[in-house]
């Protein structure tokens, strides 16, 4: 009996499973220490089959980066489509980003920067384009409703955000312990960042929102 050829759907599902398993391995153990044998073992498949989908570990890391970037963009677009007021949108946006940071450590990102500079550069390009655009839209939303100051250059504000969030992931710049989660530090930065931008009207609105909780 001739074996049934794999369908496009089954191939796509297998590829998705591989990428998700690799992401969990890389996130937990770092990129360099993980081998293709480790990932194949997690999936219960042969290394030969794994290599048929991804001939190299670097390609697999790049696929995990693309998966996470696409998920981030979908979530940002979904939040923007909800037609929330500025403060609700900001809370939801940075709550989601904080979840991402909760799964990262400076050691993991430093490993990628040193061992897979191509992927590190792709991450930075995503921030310079997609994250920058999302931040500009959020700031414009706040300015349009009078909740954020309009006397500060928007591009500079976004560049400051991108620079600081990148620095948090670099222990050489931040001084953070390489294995320490940084979600709490990110939350503090975002609070300080936006408190300096909120207008008097925005502060009254924010105080009113907090008072009805």
SVG drawing of the C-alpha trace seen along z (x, -y; Angstrom):
<svg xmlns="http://www.w3.org/2000/svg" viewBox="-17 -73 46 75">
<polyline fill="none" stroke="black" stroke-width="0.4" points="0.0,0.0 1.4,-3.4 1.9,-5.8 -0.4,-8.8 1.5,-11.9 1.5,-14.6 -1.0,-17.4 -0.1,-21.1 -2.2,-21.4 -0.4,-18.6 3.0,-20.0 2.1,-23.5 0.9,-22.1 4.1,-20.1 6.2,-23.2 4.2,-25.2 4.7,-22.6 8.5,-22.6 8.7,-26.4 6.7,-26.6 8.8,-23.8 12.0,-25.5 10.8,-28.8 10.1,-27.3 13.5,-25.6 15.4,-28.7 13.6,-30.9 14.2,-28.5 17.8,-27.5 19.2,-30.1 20.0,-29.7 23.6,-28.4 23.1,-25.5 20.2,-24.0 20.8,-21.4 18.6,-20.1 18.7,-16.8 17.1,-18.5 14.3,-19.9 13.7,-16.6 13.5,-14.8 10.9,-17.3 8.8,-16.7 9.2,-13.0 10.5,-13.0 13.7,-12.0 16.4,-14.5 16.3,-13.6 12.6,-14.7 13.5,-17.9 16.2,-18.7 13.8,-18.2 11.8,-21.2 14.8,-23.2 18.3,-22.4 20.0,-24.5 19.4,-25.7 19.7,-29.4 16.9,-29.0 14.8,-27.6 15.6,-30.6 14.7,-32.9 11.4,-31.1 10.7,-31.6 11.5,-35.3 9.1,-35.7 6.4,-33.8 6.7,-36.1 6.9,-39.3 3.7,-38.3 1.9,-37.5 2.9,-40.9 1.7,-42.7 -1.6,-40.9 -2.2,-41.8 -1.3,-45.4 -3.7,-45.7 -6.4,-43.9 -6.0,-46.4 -6.1,-49.4 -9.3,-48.0 -11.1,-47.9 -11.7,-51.7 -10.6,-52.0 -10.0,-55.4 -6.3,-56.4 -5.7,-55.1 -7.4,-51.8 -5.5,-51.3 -2.2,-52.2 -2.8,-49.9 -3.7,-47.0 -0.8,-47.7 1.8,-47.8 0.2,-45.0 0.7,-42.8 4.3,-44.0 5.0,-43.4 4.0,-39.7 6.5,-39.5 9.2,-40.9 8.3,-38.5 9.5,-35.7 12.9,-37.3 16.1,-37.7 19.2,-39.8 21.2,-36.5 18.8,-35.1 18.9,-38.3 22.7,-38.7 23.1,-35.1 21.2,-35.9 23.1,-39.2 26.4,-37.4 25.6,-34.0 23.0,-34.9 23.6,-38.6 21.5,-38.2 18.4,-37.4 19.3,-40.2 19.4,-42.7 16.0,-41.4 14.5,-42.0 15.9,-45.5 14.5,-46.2 11.1,-45.0 11.3,-47.5 12.5,-50.3 9.6,-49.8 6.5,-48.0 7.0,-48.9 7.9,-52.5 4.7,-52.8 2.5,-51.4 4.1,-53.8 3.5,-56.8 -0.1,-55.8 -0.6,-55.5 1.1,-58.9 -0.9,-60.6 -4.1,-59.1 -3.2,-60.6 -2.2,-64.0 -5.4,-64.2 -7.6,-63.8 -5.5,-66.3 -4.1,-63.6 -0.5,-63.8 1.7,-66.8 2.1,-68.1 5.2,-70.3 7.6,-67.4 8.9,-65.9 7.0,-62.6 9.9,-61.0 12.3,-61.7 9.8,-60.3 9.5,-57.1 13.3,-56.8 13.7,-57.3 11.3,-54.4 13.1,-52.1 16.5,-53.0 15.5,-52.3 13.7,-49.1 16.6,-47.8 19.1,-48.8 17.0,-46.9 17.9,-43.7 21.6,-44.5 23.3,-43.8 26.4,-45.7 24.3,-48.9 21.7,-48.3 23.8,-46.5 21.0,-44.1 21.8,-40.5 22.0,-38.5 19.5,-35.8 17.1,-38.2 13.6,-38.7 13.1,-42.4 9.3,-42.8 9.2,-44.7 11.9,-47.1 10.0,-47.6 6.8,-48.4 8.7,-51.1 10.2,-52.6 6.8,-52.8 5.2,-54.5 7.9,-57.1 8.0,-57.6 4.2,-58.3 3.9,-60.3 6.2,-62.8 4.0,-63.1 0.5,-63.3 -1.2,-66.7 -3.1,-68.2 -6.3,-67.2 -5.0,-63.7 -4.1,-63.5 -7.6,-64.5 -9.0,-61.9 -6.7,-59.2 -7.5,-60.1 -11.2,-59.8 -10.7,-56.4 -8.8,-55.1 -11.4,-56.5 -14.2,-54.4 -12.4,-51.1"/>
</svg>
